Amino acid sequence: MAMTLTEKILARAAGKDRVNPNDNIWVNVDVLMTHDVCGPGTIGIFKKNFGGDAAKVWDREKVVIIPDHYIFTKDAMANRNVDVLRQFVKEQNLPYYYDVGTDRYKGVCHIALPEEGHTRPGEVLLGTDSHTCTAGAFGEFATGIGNTDAGFVMGTGKTWLKVPPTMRFIFHGELPPYLMAKDLILAVIGDIGVDGATYRAMEFDGDGVYALNIEERMTLCNMVIEAGGKNGVIAPDQITLDYVNQRNKSKKPYTVFKSDPDAKYIFEKVYDVTKLEPVIAKPHSPDNRAFVSEIKGTKLDRAYIGSCTGGKLTDFRAAAKLLKGKEVRIDTFVVPATTEVARGLETEQIEGQSLKEIFLAAGAKIGDASCAACLGGPADTFGRLNNALKCISTTNRNFPGRMGHKEAQVFLASPLTVAASALTGEISDPRDLLA
């Protein structure tokens, strides 16, 4: 009767004592999130099937809308998308709308959700964005869905899904100062491929995982979709609960689940983090892995530090540590994920100098909190690759055209590796600067 963490969460949501891998079940949804890219489509489907303008969402307290992708732009269609969200929020009287241009504006949805207390252990969180899996770091089932499914959830609060079998990745050892969670997840994706976890849960465990702070755990779960995963998940510990309890403004109760000791996994792999070295994903796929040491010296045109994967305060602390007192040799863009992170750039200090001051003194350009160039965006998007450049980035995908120009080459790496490379103008190993 043993179950994995993912199975336990879904059993609770389905009102069942247990579920098995590959069971098809109806589950009750705790939170539905959408944003400016997929929100208008979701709203259209919802209205078409649930009564037109008279339609009402199933629970206004459980719908969260966060514009974040194409917002700081003059593009008329992108601006129209936000107008559609505003009108819908007004019609439905939704309390959780973080509108751009207001004091409530947050930034990237996947970081804003936990900051605003919408991520809780044991819950089911669905979002119209593949990187919704980020929230699995809080011990919940979180996954991306399409507009059609989201429209149905918006009207009913339910969805039909198949229980994914679970793969477990165990990290042991003390993380060396030159490695970050980005290196760990790129190592995993390089091992199993971009389809190696297709419709499977990816559970992370081991003392190496629990030594990470909550932001680094979010990075691990964020990129499971790059391996085809249905969801990523980490069982809650006190670090998780302290963060959630501080942010849980609604005071909504939650249930903590953990995998049973004798739970069955479809696949297990163990890593010793002390034996890993900095990892990079070469163009044009997240599983095109190499060790940084293998391609040192590759010339670059641009460095980019930001996104839901690499735009958190932990990411910027790491980058600033290398950039302090130095100057970058290539165009370097810094984009905080949220307005809270942006404020942290001004308050967090290294030896009496704020992170923001360090970045500006190094010659970096700092953008407004948003997804910015991670998904390319309109031509006037901050940091967008409008030319066939070679860029090293803390983002999560490097497919052709992902950050703009279809002939640009994007290398994915940790904030430490990106910062080291920005200083030299070529792919560089952070161990050389941290020595």
SULHURA-V64205 format. One record per helix or strand. SS is the DSSP state (H for helix, E for strand). FROM is the first residue (numbers start at 0). LEN is the number of residues. Records with the same first field share a line. If there is no record, write none. Layout:
SS=FROM-LEN, FROM-LEN
//
This chain:
H=4-10, 38-11, 51-3, 59-3, 75-17, 108-7, 129-9, 146-10, 180-12, 206-4, 213-14, 237-10, 272-3, 291-3, 306-4, 312-11, 338-9, 354-7, 371-4, 414-10, 429-5
E=23-5, 30-4, 62-3, 96-1, 106-1, 123-4, 140-4, 157-5, 164-8, 199-6, 230-3, 266-6, 278-3, 288-3, 298-1, 301-5, 330-5, 337-1, 348-2, 352-2, 364-3, 384-1, 389-4, 403-1, 408-4, 425-1
//
